[in-house]
Amino acid sequence: MNPAVPPIAELHAPAGWRAVDCLSDLHLEPGAPATLAALARHLRATTADAVLLLGDLFEVWVGDDAMDEPGSFEGECCALLREAAQLRPTYFMHGNRDFLVGAEFSRRTGIVLLADPTLLVFAGRRWLLSHGDALCLDDLPYQRFRALSREPAWQGALLARPLAERRATGRNARDASEAKKQAGNAPYADVHPQAVQAWLQAARADALVHGHTHLPADHVLPGGAMRHVLTDWDLAATPPRAGVLRLGAHGAERLPLAGFSCH
């Protein structure tokens, strides 16, 4: 596929910011309480000036109206995120699992929605932020679905269905994905190198920060730019996985897993 560059939004950090935390791919769901608890601890304790949640915060999001259901997991998450946004600026970028997060979520939580990609101008550097799925151009079936699922008419038709039906659809999609993983038929596609270079050049960025691939690493690219890949979170895994990439004047630093207790 042709590595076309999408429109690039910009976020200019206030002069007072000294540290920004980047997280992605937590895949929050009712069956993973340890992961939600670890996120809550970090959001309450972090010394960062802002938190960027770069997609797939939720395993599945079937619409903002799910927050209205009494005792819902979505409502519980909304309360936590509202608390976090009151402590420091908190931002959310859509992923491939939670692309239906909407304006009502933002209004209720105080979390600011970010376009994908967004250029963060901070600490004298230009950081290009993305969930990462739009860069996986070799996954042609997914790219077709991604284009369709971002169309307002398609989303409107889906959100018009009863909440119970949307929940069932979400469960079926998640179960099918898990079945493919268990069968070894669902490797995560990696980003397209030419697309990465095209995006960085268009943004005049020093580094790309993204998730999605579940392949955490720090890559030095031709020309000296960096590609920082965020880790996914699963506190029930053996060994448990979690992590934060902290941006600052020093560059990018990975906070140690020791800060994320499973207990």
Residue pairs with C-beta under 8 A, 6 or more apart in sequence:
1 137
1 138
1 140
1 143
1 192
3 137
3 192
3 194
3 195
3 197
3 198
3 199
4 198
5 198
5 199
5 202
6 116
6 117
6 134
7 115
8 117
8 118
8 119
8 128
8 199
8 202
8 203
9 114
9 115
9 117
9 118
9 119
10 118
10 119
10 121
11 91
11 114
11 118
11 119
11 120
11 121
11 129
12 121
12 122
13 20
13 50
13 120
13 121
13 122
13 123
16 49
17 49
17 50
17 122
17 123
18 49
18 123
18 248
18 249
19 47
19 48
19 49
19 246
19 247
19 248
20 48
20 49
20 50
20 51
20 52
20 120
20 122
20 246
20 247
20 248
21 42
21 46
21 48
21 50
21 51
21 52
21 244
21 245
21 246
21 247
21 255
22 52
22 54
22 129
22 209
22 228
22 230
22 244
22 245
22 246
22 247
23 39
23 42
23 51
23 52
23 53
23 54
23 230
23 233
23 243
23 244
23 245
24 53
24 54
24 55
24 56
24 57
24 95
24 131
24 132
24 210
24 211
24 212
24 230
24 232
25 55
25 56
25 95
25 211
25 212
25 214
25 230
25 231
25 232
25 233
26 35
26 39
26 53
26 56
26 57
26 58
26 232
26 233
27 35
27 56
27 58
27 59
27 97
27 232
27 233
27 234
28 35
28 36
28 39
28 57
28 58
28 59
28 73
28 77
29 58
29 59
29 60
29 73
30 73
32 59
32 234
32 235
32 236
34 235
34 236
34 240
34 262
35 233
35 234
35 235
35 236
35 242
36 76
36 77
36 80
37 235
38 233
38 235
38 242
38 260
38 261
38 262
39 80
39 233
40 80
41 260
41 261
42 244
42 259
42 260
43 51
43 80
43 81
43 83
43 84
43 87
43 90
44 83
44 84
44 87
46 88
46 244
48 88
48 246
49 88
49 89
50 88
50 89
50 90
50 91
51 84
51 88
51 89
51 90
51 91
52 91
52 93
52 114
52 120
52 129
53 90
53 91
53 92
53 93
53 111
54 93
54 95
54 129
54 130
54 131
54 209
54 210
54 211
54 230
55 93
55 94
55 95
55 96
55 97
55 98
55 116
55 131
55 132
55 133
55 211
55 212
56 95
56 96
56 97
56 98
56 131
56 211
56 212
56 232
57 92
57 95
57 98
58 74
58 77
58 97
58 98
58 101
59 97
59 174
60 97
60 98
60 170
60 171
60 173
60 174
61 74
61 97
61 98
61 99
61 100
61 101
62 100
62 163
62 166
62 167
62 169
62 170
63 100
63 102
63 159
63 163
63 166
64 100
64 101
64 102
64 103
64 104
64 105
64 108
65 104
65 159
65 163
66 72
66 74
66 75
66 163
66 166
66 167
67 74
67 75
67 78
67 104
67 105
67 108
68 75
69 75
69 163
78 105
78 108
78 109
81 90
81 109
81 110
81 111
82 108
82 109
82 110
84 90
84 111
85 109
85 110
85 111
86 110
89 112
90 109
90 110
90 111
90 112
91 111
91 112
91 113
91 114
92 101
92 105
92 106
92 111
92 112
92 113
92 114
93 113
93 114
93 115
93 116
93 118
93 129
93 130
93 131
94 101
94 113
94 116
94 131
95 131
95 133
95 211
95 212
96 131
96 133
96 142
96 146
96 212
99 149
99 150
99 155
100 155
100 158
100 159
101 113
103 113
105 111
106 112
106 113
114 129
116 129
116 130
116 131
116 134
117 128
117 129
117 130
117 134
117 199
117 203
118 128
118 129
118 130
119 126
119 127
119 128
119 129
119 203
119 205
120 126
120 127
120 128
120 129
120 247
121 127
122 247
123 247
123 248
123 249
124 249
125 206
125 207
125 251
126 203
126 204
126 205
126 206
126 207
127 205
127 206
127 207
127 208
127 209
127 247
128 199
128 200
128 203
128 205
128 207
128 208
128 209
129 209
129 210
130 199
130 208
130 209
130 210
131 210
131 211
131 212
132 191
132 210
132 211
132 212
132 213
132 229
133 142
133 146
133 212
134 146
135 191
135 192
135 195
135 196
135 199
135 210
136 142
136 143
136 189
136 190
136 191
136 192
136 212
136 213
137 143
137 192
137 195
138 189
138 190
138 192
139 189
142 189
148 154
149 155
158 166
159 166
161 169
177 186
180 186
188 212
188 213
188 214
188 215
189 213
190 213
190 215
191 210
191 213
191 227
196 208
196 221
196 227
197 221
197 222
197 223
199 205
199 208
200 208
200 221
200 225
205 225
206 225
206 226
207 225
207 226
207 227
207 228
207 252
208 225
208 226
208 227
208 228
209 228
209 230
209 245
209 247
209 252
210 227
210 228
210 229
210 230
211 229
211 230
211 231
211 232
213 229
214 231
214 232
215 229
216 229
216 230
216 231
216 232
216 243
216 254
217 229
218 226
218 227
218 228
218 229
218 252
218 254
219 226
219 227
219 228
219 229
220 226
221 227
226 251
226 252
228 245
228 252
230 243
230 245
231 241
231 242
231 243
232 241
233 241
233 242
233 243
234 240
234 241
234 242
235 241
235 242
235 260
235 262
236 262
240 257
240 260
240 262
241 257
242 257
242 260
243 254
243 255
243 257
243 260
244 254
244 255
245 252
245 253
245 254
245 255
246 252
246 253
246 254
246 255
